[in-house]
């Protein structure tokens, strides 16, 4: 008689293989450290903010790692999502593949190690012109001031990496692909409506190359219902209830939802279960600082 690991979801029935999920995006090394007000003032930072690094922040990243307690994590939106998907799946390892660009430096070596610890098959394009992208989380009390320096993340060269036979083989091996994009669909596509359900419906009916395969559209709305197209109708999915006092950090909620969603999607689960997995992952992540998670999920 076989005994299933209680920490592994009961609905997982298909055997997953390595490199089934493919993600591509801007890899960042997340660096977290407790700082004081003088540190924030030195770099013109607000206690709870998210900004892109400017020239005046160039020395910030080296200075913050000199703090007593520093935590490193593999970050960047897409990398966060595939990392969470791998965490939800647990085994086999390296179901998730990730492509992105880093520098040939100390932060790049740390990022490779952290991606490996997350059991993600990260195949970075490494170059020496720009340093590895970083995101500093400057913690003061309950606040986090985020400063992102994209640097090498913006230096990806398709012909130097994606077009290599060994890398393209991983692309063709995957069954599910995810690349994060931030876009205001309604306004950009001229839908002339603010109704999120109507925007989802109109997005689903946009022209596509393969009409035989229906487009699935999912919009998250923070604490409000998640909106999704199911067949020809729009359905609202309530998020999990949570005591506001238990919310620690909402910054990684969107990436976490995507990761949970993808972990079910690669296993060919119905849309409703993909969304349920997404809601679970987001609910876990917002209870913790940064896009971090416990050793194993408790998702049934």
Phi and psi restraints in degrees (value plus and minus 20) as a CYANA .aco file:
   2 UNK   PHI    -112.9   -72.9
   2 UNK   PSI     126.4   166.4
   3 UNK   PHI    -138.5   -98.5
   3 UNK   PSI      98.4   138.4
   4 UNK   PHI     -98.6   -58.6
   4 UNK   PSI     119.7   159.7
   5 UNK   PHI     -80.1   -40.1
   5 UNK   PSI     100.8   140.8
   6 UNK   PHI     -82.4   -42.4
   6 UNK   PSI     -38.8     1.2
   7 UNK   PHI    -103.2   -63.2
   7 UNK   PSI     -25.8    14.2
   8 UNK   PHI    -120.2   -80.2
   8 UNK   PSI     113.4   153.4
   9 UNK   PHI     -76.5   -36.5
   9 UNK   PSI     117.0   157.0
  10 UNK   PHI     -88.8   -48.8
  10 UNK   PSI     -43.2    -3.2
  11 UNK   PHI    -103.5   -63.5
  11 UNK   PSI     -23.1    16.9
  12 UNK   PHI     -94.7   -54.7
  12 UNK   PSI      97.2   137.2
  13 UNK   PHI    -144.1  -104.1
  13 UNK   PSI     -49.0    -9.0
  14 UNK   PHI    -109.0   -69.0
  14 UNK   PSI     127.4   167.4
  15 UNK   PHI    -103.7   -63.7
  15 UNK   PSI      99.5   139.5
  16 UNK   PHI    -107.1   -67.1
  16 UNK   PSI     131.9   171.9
  17 UNK   PHI    -139.6   -99.6
  17 UNK   PSI     147.0   187.0
  18 UNK   PHI     -80.8   -40.8
  18 UNK   PSI     127.8   167.8
  19 UNK   PHI      44.1    84.1
  19 UNK   PSI       8.2    48.2
  20 UNK   PHI     -95.0   -55.0
  20 UNK   PSI     -53.6   -13.6
  21 UNK   PHI    -127.9   -87.9
  21 UNK   PSI     109.4   149.4
  22 UNK   PHI    -138.3   -98.3
  22 UNK   PSI     108.9   148.9
  23 UNK   PHI    -147.8  -107.8
  23 UNK   PSI     127.0   167.0
  24 UNK   PHI    -163.0  -123.0
  24 UNK   PSI     111.9   151.9
  25 UNK   PHI    -197.6  -157.6
  25 UNK   PSI    -176.7  -136.7
  26 UNK   PHI    -115.1   -75.1
  26 UNK   PSI      83.9   123.9
  27 UNK   PHI     -98.0   -58.0
  27 UNK   PSI     112.5   152.5
  28 UNK   PHI    -148.7  -108.7
  28 UNK   PSI     124.5   164.5
  29 UNK   PHI    -110.7   -70.7
  29 UNK   PSI      93.9   133.9
  30 UNK   PHI     -98.9   -58.9
  30 UNK   PSI     107.4   147.4
  31 UNK   PHI    -141.8  -101.8
  31 UNK   PSI      95.1   135.1
  32 UNK   PHI    -133.4   -93.4
  32 UNK   PSI     115.8   155.8
  33 UNK   PHI    -177.0  -137.0
  33 UNK   PSI     128.8   168.8
  34 UNK   PHI     -99.6   -59.6
  34 UNK   PSI     110.0   150.0
  35 UNK   PHI    -147.2  -107.2
  35 UNK   PSI     154.8   194.8
  36 UNK   PHI    -131.5   -91.5
  36 UNK   PSI     157.0   197.0
  37 UNK   PHI     -82.9   -42.9
  37 UNK   PSI     -54.3   -14.3
  38 UNK   PHI     -81.6   -41.6
  38 UNK   PSI     -56.8   -16.8
  39 UNK   PHI     -85.1   -45.1
  39 UNK   PSI     -65.5   -25.5
  40 UNK   PHI     -80.7   -40.7
  40 UNK   PSI     -65.1   -25.1
  41 UNK   PHI     -83.5   -43.5
  41 UNK   PSI     -58.3   -18.3
  42 UNK   PHI     -78.2   -38.2
  42 UNK   PSI     -56.2   -16.2
  43 UNK   PHI    -126.9   -86.9
  43 UNK   PSI      -8.8    31.2
  44 UNK   PHI      44.0    84.0
  44 UNK   PSI      20.7    60.7
  45 UNK   PHI    -122.0   -82.0
  45 UNK   PSI     128.5   168.5
  46 UNK   PHI    -113.1   -73.1
  46 UNK   PSI     133.8   173.8
  47 UNK   PHI     -79.6   -39.6
  47 UNK   PSI     -50.6   -10.6
  48 UNK   PHI    -159.0  -119.0
  48 UNK   PSI      70.1   110.1
  49 UNK   PHI    -170.8  -130.8
  49 UNK   PSI     145.6   185.6
  50 UNK   PHI    -155.4  -115.4
  50 UNK   PSI      95.6   135.6
  51 UNK   PHI    -157.3  -117.3
  51 UNK   PSI     142.9   182.9
  52 UNK   PHI    -110.4   -70.4
  52 UNK   PSI     121.9   161.9
  53 UNK   PHI     -84.6   -44.6
  53 UNK   PSI     122.0   162.0
  54 UNK   PHI    -132.8   -92.8
  54 UNK   PSI    -198.7  -158.7
  55 UNK   PHI     -76.0   -36.0
  55 UNK   PSI     -56.4   -16.4
  56 UNK   PHI     -89.1   -49.1
  56 UNK   PSI     -31.4     8.6
  57 UNK   PHI    -119.5   -79.5
  57 UNK   PSI     -16.4    23.6
  58 UNK   PHI     -78.3   -38.3
  58 UNK   PSI     -58.0   -18.0
  59 UNK   PHI    -106.5   -66.5
  59 UNK   PSI     -28.1    11.9
  60 UNK   PHI     -78.8   -38.8
  60 UNK   PSI     -63.8   -23.8
  61 UNK   PHI     -87.9   -47.9
  61 UNK   PSI     -58.4   -18.4
  62 UNK   PHI     -91.3   -51.3
  62 UNK   PSI     -54.0   -14.0
  63 UNK   PHI     -91.7   -51.7
  63 UNK   PSI     -57.1   -17.1
  64 UNK   PHI     -89.3   -49.3
  64 UNK   PSI     -50.2   -10.2
  65 UNK   PHI     -93.2   -53.2
  65 UNK   PSI     -29.8    10.2
  66 UNK   PHI    -104.8   -64.8
  66 UNK   PSI     -25.0    15.0
  67 UNK   PHI     -86.3   -46.3
  67 UNK   PSI     140.9   180.9
  68 UNK   PHI     -84.5   -44.5
  68 UNK   PSI     -65.4   -25.4
  69 UNK   PHI    -137.6   -97.6
  69 UNK   PSI      86.9   126.9
  70 UNK   PHI    -140.8  -100.8
  70 UNK   PSI     113.3   153.3
  71 UNK   PHI    -134.6   -94.6
  71 UNK   PSI     119.4   159.4
  72 UNK   PHI    -137.0   -97.0
  72 UNK   PSI     120.3   160.3
  73 UNK   PHI    -164.2  -124.2
  73 UNK   PSI     129.2   169.2
  74 UNK   PHI     -92.8   -52.8
  74 UNK   PSI     101.8   141.8
  75 UNK   PHI    -150.6  -110.6
  75 UNK   PSI    -184.7  -144.7
  76 UNK   PHI      77.1   117.1
  76 UNK   PSI     121.0   161.0
  77 UNK   PHI     -73.3   -33.3
  77 UNK   PSI     -76.7   -36.7
  78 UNK   PHI     -86.3   -46.3
  78 UNK   PSI     -61.1   -21.1
  79 UNK   PHI     -84.1   -44.1
  79 UNK   PSI     -57.3   -17.3
  80 UNK   PHI     -78.1   -38.1
  80 UNK   PSI     -65.6   -25.6
  81 UNK   PHI     -85.6   -45.6
  81 UNK   PSI     -65.0   -25.0
  82 UNK   PHI     -90.9   -50.9
  82 UNK   PSI     -49.2    -9.2
  83 UNK   PHI     -85.3   -45.3
  83 UNK   PSI     -62.6   -22.6
  84 UNK   PHI     -89.7   -49.7
  84 UNK   PSI     -58.0   -18.0
  85 UNK   PHI     -79.5   -39.5
  85 UNK   PSI     -63.6   -23.6
  86 UNK   PHI     -84.0   -44.0
  86 UNK   PSI     -58.7   -18.7
  87 UNK   PHI     -83.4   -43.4
  87 UNK   PSI     -62.2   -22.2
  88 UNK   PHI     -84.3   -44.3
  88 UNK   PSI     -59.1   -19.1
  89 UNK   PHI     -94.3   -54.3
  89 UNK   PSI     -56.6   -16.6
  90 UNK   PHI      49.7    89.7
  90 UNK   PSI     -98.3   -58.3
  91 UNK   PHI    -150.6  -110.6
  91 UNK   PSI     127.5   167.5
  92 UNK   PHI     -91.4   -51.4
  92 UNK   PSI     139.8   179.8
  93 UNK   PHI     -92.9   -52.9
  93 UNK   PSI     141.1   181.1
  94 UNK   PHI      41.5    81.5
  94 UNK   PSI       9.5    49.5
  95 UNK   PHI     -84.0   -44.0
  95 UNK   PSI     -54.5   -14.5
  96 UNK   PHI    -115.6   -75.6
  96 UNK   PSI     109.7   149.7
  97 UNK   PHI    -127.5   -87.5
  97 UNK   PSI     125.2   165.2
  98 UNK   PHI    -157.7  -117.7
  98 UNK   PSI     112.6   152.6
  99 UNK   PHI    -134.1   -94.1
  99 UNK   PSI     120.2   160.2
 100 UNK   PHI    -197.1  -157.1
 100 UNK   PSI     157.1   197.1
 101 UNK   PHI    -133.0   -93.0
 101 UNK   PSI     114.3   154.3
 102 UNK   PHI    -151.4  -111.4
 102 UNK   PSI     154.1   194.1
 103 UNK   PHI    -116.9   -76.9
 103 UNK   PSI     143.5   183.5
 104 UNK   PHI    -110.9   -70.9
 104 UNK   PSI      52.1    92.1
 105 UNK   PHI    -164.6  -124.6
 105 UNK   PSI    -198.1  -158.1
 106 UNK   PHI     -81.4   -41.4
 106 UNK   PSI     -62.7   -22.7
 107 UNK   PHI     -84.7   -44.7
 107 UNK   PSI     -54.4   -14.4
 108 UNK   PHI     -84.2   -44.2
 108 UNK   PSI     -60.7   -20.7
 109 UNK   PHI     -85.1   -45.1
 109 UNK   PSI     -59.6   -19.6
 110 UNK   PHI     -85.3   -45.3
 110 UNK   PSI     -61.6   -21.6
 111 UNK   PHI     -82.4   -42.4
 111 UNK   PSI     -61.8   -21.8
 112 UNK   PHI     -81.9   -41.9
 112 UNK   PSI     -60.7   -20.7
 113 UNK   PHI     -84.9   -44.9
 113 UNK   PSI     -62.3   -22.3
 114 UNK   PHI     -88.5   -48.5
 114 UNK   PSI     -56.6   -16.6
 115 UNK   PHI     -86.0   -46.0
 115 UNK   PSI     -58.4   -18.4
 116 UNK   PHI     -85.1   -45.1
 116 UNK   PSI     -60.6   -20.6
 117 UNK   PHI     -84.0   -44.0
 117 UNK   PSI     -48.8    -8.8
 118 UNK   PHI    -104.4   -64.4
 118 UNK   PSI     -18.0    22.0
 119 UNK   PHI      43.0    83.0
 119 UNK   PSI       7.8    47.8
 120 UNK   PHI    -114.7   -74.7
 120 UNK   PSI     117.1   157.1
 121 UNK   PHI    -104.0   -64.0
 121 UNK   PSI      61.1   101.1
 122 UNK   PHI    -105.6   -65.6
 122 UNK   PSI      99.4   139.4
 123 UNK   PHI    -133.4   -93.4
 123 UNK   PSI      69.0   109.0
 124 UNK   PHI    -103.6   -63.6
 124 UNK   PSI     125.2   165.2
 125 UNK   PHI    -105.8   -65.8
 125 UNK   PSI      99.2   139.2
 126 UNK   PHI    -125.1   -85.1
 126 UNK   PSI     110.2   150.2
 127 UNK   PHI    -159.4  -119.4
 127 UNK   PSI     142.4   182.4
 128 UNK   PHI    -130.2   -90.2
 128 UNK   PSI     -18.6    21.4
 129 UNK   PHI     -95.3   -55.3
 129 UNK   PSI     -56.0   -16.0
 130 UNK   PHI    -146.5  -106.5
 130 UNK   PSI     127.8   167.8
 131 UNK   PHI     -93.6   -53.6
 131 UNK   PSI     141.3   181.3
 132 UNK   PHI     -76.4   -36.4
 132 UNK   PSI     116.3   156.3
 133 UNK   PHI     -84.1   -44.1
 133 UNK   PSI     122.1   162.1
 134 UNK   PHI    -156.8  -116.8
 134 UNK   PSI     135.7   175.7
 135 UNK   PHI    -153.8  -113.8
 135 UNK   PSI      92.2   132.2
 136 UNK   PHI    -109.2   -69.2
 136 UNK   PSI     107.5   147.5
 137 UNK   PHI    -125.1   -85.1
 137 UNK   PSI      83.5   123.5
 138 UNK   PHI    -111.5   -71.5
 138 UNK   PSI      86.1   126.1
 139 UNK   PHI    -114.9   -74.9
 139 UNK   PSI     106.1   146.1
 140 UNK   PHI    -151.1  -111.1
 140 UNK   PSI      88.4   128.4
 141 UNK   PHI      41.8    81.8
 141 UNK   PSI    -143.9  -103.9
 142 UNK   PHI    -112.4   -72.4
 142 UNK   PSI     -15.4    24.6
 143 UNK   PHI    -123.9   -83.9
 143 UNK   PSI     131.4   171.4
 144 UNK   PHI    -151.4  -111.4
 144 UNK   PSI     105.7   145.7
 145 UNK   PHI    -124.1   -84.1
 145 UNK   PSI      96.0   136.0
 146 UNK   PHI    -119.1   -79.1
 146 UNK   PSI     109.3   149.3
 147 UNK   PHI    -146.9  -106.9
 147 UNK   PSI      94.5   134.5
 148 UNK   PHI    -126.1   -86.1
 148 UNK   PSI     110.8   150.8
 149 UNK   PHI    -136.8   -96.8
 149 UNK   PSI      81.2   121.2
 150 UNK   PHI     -85.4   -45.4
 150 UNK   PSI     -60.9   -20.9
 151 UNK   PHI      20.9    60.9
 151 UNK   PSI    -135.9   -95.9
 152 UNK   PHI     -80.0   -40.0
 152 UNK   PSI     -45.7    -5.7
 153 UNK   PHI     -76.5   -36.5
 153 UNK   PSI     -44.9    -4.9
 154 UNK   PHI    -114.8   -74.8
 154 UNK   PSI     -11.9    28.1
 155 UNK   PHI    -128.4   -88.4
 155 UNK   PSI      -1.7    38.3
 156 UNK   PHI     -84.0   -44.0
 156 UNK   PSI     114.9   154.9
 157 UNK   PHI    -137.1   -97.1
 157 UNK   PSI      88.9   128.9
 158 UNK   PHI     -75.1   -35.1
 158 UNK   PSI     -67.6   -27.6
 159 UNK   PHI     -89.3   -49.3
 159 UNK   PSI     -41.4    -1.4
 160 UNK   PHI    -111.5   -71.5
 160 UNK   PSI     -29.5    10.5
 161 UNK   PHI    -159.2  -119.2
 161 UNK   PSI     -83.3   -43.3
 162 UNK   PHI     -81.2   -41.2
 162 UNK   PSI     -56.1   -16.1
 163 UNK   PHI     -99.0   -59.0
 163 UNK   PSI     -28.3    11.7
 164 UNK   PHI     -86.5   -46.5
 164 UNK   PSI     116.1   156.1
 165 UNK   PHI     -74.5   -34.5
 165 UNK   PSI     -61.6   -21.6
 166 UNK   PHI     -86.1   -46.1
 166 UNK   PSI     -52.2   -12.2
 167 UNK   PHI    -102.0   -62.0
 167 UNK   PSI     -62.5   -22.5
 168 UNK   PHI     -82.3   -42.3
 168 UNK   PSI     -49.3    -9.3
 169 UNK   PHI     -80.6   -40.6
 169 UNK   PSI     -56.6   -16.6
 170 UNK   PHI     -90.2   -50.2
 170 UNK   PSI     -53.2   -13.2
 171 UNK   PHI     -84.6   -44.6
 171 UNK   PSI     -67.2   -27.2
 172 UNK   PHI     -91.1   -51.1
 172 UNK   PSI     -43.2    -3.2
 173 UNK   PHI     -93.9   -53.9
 173 UNK   PSI     -47.4    -7.4
 174 UNK   PHI     -91.0   -51.0
 174 UNK   PSI     133.5   173.5
 175 UNK   PHI    -127.5   -87.5
 175 UNK   PSI     -45.1    -5.1
 176 UNK   PHI    -152.0  -112.0
 176 UNK   PSI     117.5   157.5
 177 UNK   PHI    -144.9  -104.9
 177 UNK   PSI     121.5   161.5
 178 UNK   PHI    -160.6  -120.6
 178 UNK   PSI     105.4   145.4
 179 UNK   PHI    -152.3  -112.3
 179 UNK   PSI     102.0   142.0
 180 UNK   PHI     -94.5   -54.5
 180 UNK   PSI     117.4   157.4
 181 UNK   PHI    -157.3  -117.3
 181 UNK   PSI     121.7   161.7
 182 UNK   PHI    -128.7   -88.7
 182 UNK   PSI      95.6   135.6
 183 UNK   PHI    -168.3  -128.3
 183 UNK   PSI     124.5   164.5
 184 UNK   PHI    -111.1   -71.1
 184 UNK   PSI      67.1   107.1
 185 UNK   PHI     -75.9   -35.9
 185 UNK   PSI     -67.6   -27.6
 186 UNK   PHI     -76.2   -36.2
 186 UNK   PSI     -70.7   -30.7
 187 UNK   PHI     -93.3   -53.3
 187 UNK   PSI     -59.1   -19.1
 188 UNK   PHI     -87.8   -47.8
 188 UNK   PSI     -52.5   -12.5
 189 UNK   PHI    -116.9   -76.9
 189 UNK   PSI     -16.8    23.2
 190 UNK   PHI      46.6    86.6
 190 UNK   PSI      18.3    58.3
 191 UNK   PHI     -94.3   -54.3
 191 UNK   PSI     -38.7     1.3
 192 UNK   PHI      36.0    76.0
 192 UNK   PSI      22.6    62.6
 193 UNK   PHI    -173.1  -133.1
 193 UNK   PSI     127.6   167.6
 194 UNK   PHI    -122.0   -82.0
 194 UNK   PSI     -21.7    18.3
 195 UNK   PHI     -94.7   -54.7
 195 UNK   PSI      95.8   135.8
 196 UNK   PHI     -83.7   -43.7
 196 UNK   PSI     -54.9   -14.9
 197 UNK   PHI     -86.3   -46.3
 197 UNK   PSI     -61.4   -21.4
 198 UNK   PHI     -87.4   -47.4
 198 UNK   PSI     -58.1   -18.1
 199 UNK   PHI     -82.9   -42.9
 199 UNK   PSI     -60.3   -20.3
 200 UNK   PHI     -82.2   -42.2
 200 UNK   PSI     -63.2   -23.2
 201 UNK   PHI     -84.4   -44.4
 201 UNK   PSI     -64.6   -24.6
 202 UNK   PHI     -87.5   -47.5
 202 UNK   PSI     -55.6   -15.6
 203 UNK   PHI     -84.4   -44.4
 203 UNK   PSI     -59.1   -19.1
 204 UNK   PHI     -83.3   -43.3
 204 UNK   PSI     -49.9    -9.9
 205 UNK   PHI    -111.9   -71.9
 205 UNK   PSI     -16.0    24.0
 206 UNK   PHI     -82.8   -42.8
 206 UNK   PSI     131.7   171.7
 207 UNK   PHI     -78.1   -38.1
 207 UNK   PSI     125.8   165.8
 208 UNK   PHI    -166.8  -126.8
 208 UNK   PSI     137.3   177.3
 209 UNK   PHI     -89.2   -49.2
 209 UNK   PSI     -52.8   -12.8
 210 UNK   PHI    -136.1   -96.1
 210 UNK   PSI      67.1   107.1
 211 UNK   PHI     -87.3   -47.3
 211 UNK   PSI     -35.6     4.4
 212 UNK   PHI     -92.8   -52.8
 212 UNK   PSI     -41.7    -1.7
 213 UNK   PHI    -127.7   -87.7
 213 UNK   PSI      94.0   134.0
 214 UNK   PHI     -85.7   -45.7
 214 UNK   PSI     122.9   162.9
 215 UNK   PHI    -100.4   -60.4
 215 UNK   PSI     114.7   154.7
 216 UNK   PHI    -124.2   -84.2
 216 UNK   PSI     108.4   148.4
 217 UNK   PHI    -139.0   -99.0
 217 UNK   PSI     108.3   148.3
 218 UNK   PHI    -151.7  -111.7
 218 UNK   PSI     106.3   146.3
 219 UNK   PHI    -140.0  -100.0
 219 UNK   PSI     106.6   146.6
 220 UNK   PHI    -113.9   -73.9
 220 UNK   PSI     134.4   174.4
 221 UNK   PHI    -156.5  -116.5
 221 UNK   PSI      22.2    62.2
 222 UNK   PHI      43.8    83.8
 222 UNK   PSI    -144.1  -104.1
 223 UNK   PHI     -98.0   -58.0
 223 UNK   PSI     -31.6     8.4
 224 UNK   PHI    -105.1   -65.1
 224 UNK   PSI     150.4   190.4
 225 UNK   PHI     -75.3   -35.3
 225 UNK   PSI     124.4   164.4
 226 UNK   PHI    -101.7   -61.7
 226 UNK   PSI     115.7   155.7
 227 UNK   PHI    -126.8   -86.8
 227 UNK   PSI     112.3   152.3
 228 UNK   PHI    -165.0  -125.0
 228 UNK   PSI     129.9   169.9
 229 UNK   PHI    -109.3   -69.3
 229 UNK   PSI     108.6   148.6
 230 UNK   PHI    -145.0  -105.0
 230 UNK   PSI      84.4   124.4
 231 UNK   PHI      47.1    87.1
 231 UNK   PSI    -149.2  -109.2
 232 UNK   PHI    -114.4   -74.4
 232 UNK   PSI     -22.1    17.9
 233 UNK   PHI    -133.3   -93.3
 233 UNK   PSI     140.2   180.2
 234 UNK   PHI    -120.0   -80.0
 234 UNK   PSI     110.4   150.4
 235 UNK   PHI    -142.2  -102.2
 235 UNK   PSI     122.0   162.0
 236 UNK   PHI    -122.6   -82.6
 236 UNK   PSI     111.3   151.3
 237 UNK   PHI    -136.7   -96.7
 237 UNK   PSI      93.4   133.4
 238 UNK   PHI     -84.1   -44.1
 238 UNK   PSI     121.2   161.2
 239 UNK   PHI     -98.8   -58.8
 239 UNK   PSI     146.3   186.3
 240 UNK   PHI     -90.1   -50.1
 240 UNK   PSI     118.7   158.7
 241 UNK   PHI     -88.3   -48.3
 241 UNK   PSI     123.9   163.9
 242 UNK   PHI    -170.4  -130.4
 242 UNK   PSI     117.7   157.7
 243 UNK   PHI     -85.3   -45.3
 243 UNK   PSI     107.3   147.3
 244 UNK   PHI     -75.9   -35.9
 244 UNK   PSI     -47.7    -7.7
 245 UNK   PHI     -90.0   -50.0
 245 UNK   PSI     -35.8     4.2
 246 UNK   PHI    -111.8   -71.8
 246 UNK   PSI     -28.1    11.9
 247 UNK   PHI    -100.4   -60.4
 247 UNK   PSI     101.4   141.4
 248 UNK   PHI    -122.5   -82.5
 248 UNK   PSI     -63.0   -23.0
 249 UNK   PHI    -178.0  -138.0
 249 UNK   PSI      99.0   139.0
 250 UNK   PHI    -116.1   -76.1
 250 UNK   PSI     -19.7    20.3
 251 UNK   PHI     -80.2   -40.2
 251 UNK   PSI     -54.3   -14.3
 252 UNK   PHI    -116.4   -76.4
 252 UNK   PSI     -11.3    28.7
 253 UNK   PHI     -81.7   -41.7
 253 UNK   PSI     -64.3   -24.3
 254 UNK   PHI     -84.5   -44.5
 254 UNK   PSI     -65.5   -25.5
 255 UNK   PHI     -82.0   -42.0
 255 UNK   PSI     -58.4   -18.4
 256 UNK   PHI     -86.5   -46.5
 256 UNK   PSI     -62.0   -22.0
 257 UNK   PHI     -78.2   -38.2
 257 UNK   PSI     -66.9   -26.9
 258 UNK   PHI     -80.2   -40.2
 258 UNK   PSI     -63.7   -23.7
 259 UNK   PHI     -80.8   -40.8
 259 UNK   PSI     -66.5   -26.5
 260 UNK   PHI     -83.1   -43.1
 260 UNK   PSI     -63.7   -23.7
 261 UNK   PHI     -78.0   -38.0
 261 UNK   PSI     -66.9   -26.9
 262 UNK   PHI     -85.7   -45.7
 262 UNK   PSI     -54.5   -14.5
 263 UNK   PHI     -82.0   -42.0
 263 UNK   PSI     -51.4   -11.4
 264 UNK   PHI    -106.6   -66.6
 264 UNK   PSI     -56.0   -16.0
 265 UNK   PHI     -81.9   -41.9
 265 UNK   PSI     -60.6   -20.6
 266 UNK   PHI     -87.7   -47.7
 266 UNK   PSI     -33.5     6.5
 267 UNK   PHI    -122.8   -82.8
 267 UNK   PSI      -5.1    34.9
 268 UNK   PHI      39.6    79.6
 268 UNK   PSI      14.4    54.4
 269 UNK   PHI    -100.7   -60.7
 269 UNK   PSI     136.5   176.5
 270 UNK   PHI     -81.6   -41.6
 270 UNK   PSI     137.0   177.0
 271 UNK   PHI     -75.1   -35.1
 271 UNK   PSI     -60.3   -20.3
 272 UNK   PHI     -80.0   -40.0
 272 UNK   PSI     -59.1   -19.1
 273 UNK   PHI     -96.0   -56.0
 273 UNK   PSI     -51.6   -11.6
 274 UNK   PHI     -81.7   -41.7
 274 UNK   PSI     -63.6   -23.6
 275 UNK   PHI     -88.2   -48.2
 275 UNK   PSI     -58.2   -18.2
 276 UNK   PHI     -82.6   -42.6
 276 UNK   PSI     -60.2   -20.2
 277 UNK   PHI     -86.3   -46.3
 277 UNK   PSI     -57.8   -17.8
 278 UNK   PHI     -84.4   -44.4
 278 UNK   PSI     -63.7   -23.7
 279 UNK   PHI     -82.8   -42.8
 279 UNK   PSI     -59.4   -19.4
 280 UNK   PHI     -82.9   -42.9
 280 UNK   PSI     -69.5   -29.5
 281 UNK   PHI     -80.5   -40.5
 281 UNK   PSI     -63.5   -23.5
 282 UNK   PHI     -83.1   -43.1
 282 UNK   PSI     -59.0   -19.0
 283 UNK   PHI     -84.7   -44.7
 283 UNK   PSI     -53.4   -13.4
 284 UNK   PHI     -90.9   -50.9
 284 UNK   PSI     -66.7   -26.7
 285 UNK   PHI     -87.6   -47.6
 285 UNK   PSI     -55.5   -15.5
 286 UNK   PHI     -93.3   -53.3
 286 UNK   PSI     -28.0    12.0
 287 UNK   PHI    -109.4   -69.4
 287 UNK   PSI     -20.7    19.3
 288 UNK   PHI    -149.7  -109.7
 288 UNK   PSI     142.1   182.1
 289 UNK   PHI    -100.6   -60.6
 289 UNK   PSI     108.3   148.3
 290 UNK   PHI      52.5    92.5
 290 UNK   PSI    -196.5  -156.5
 291 UNK   PHI    -108.5   -68.5
 291 UNK   PSI      52.0    92.0
 292 UNK   PHI    -143.0  -103.0
 292 UNK   PSI     145.9   185.9
 293 UNK   PHI    -173.4  -133.4
 293 UNK   PSI     142.0   182.0
 294 UNK   PHI     -89.0   -49.0
 294 UNK   PSI     156.3   196.3
 295 UNK   PHI     -79.4   -39.4
 295 UNK   PSI     -63.9   -23.9
 296 UNK   PHI    -154.7  -114.7
 296 UNK   PSI     130.1   170.1
 297 UNK   PHI     -98.4   -58.4
 297 UNK   PSI     139.0   179.0
 298 UNK   PHI    -142.5  -102.5
 298 UNK   PSI      42.6    82.6
 299 UNK   PHI    -132.9   -92.9
 299 UNK   PSI     102.6   142.6
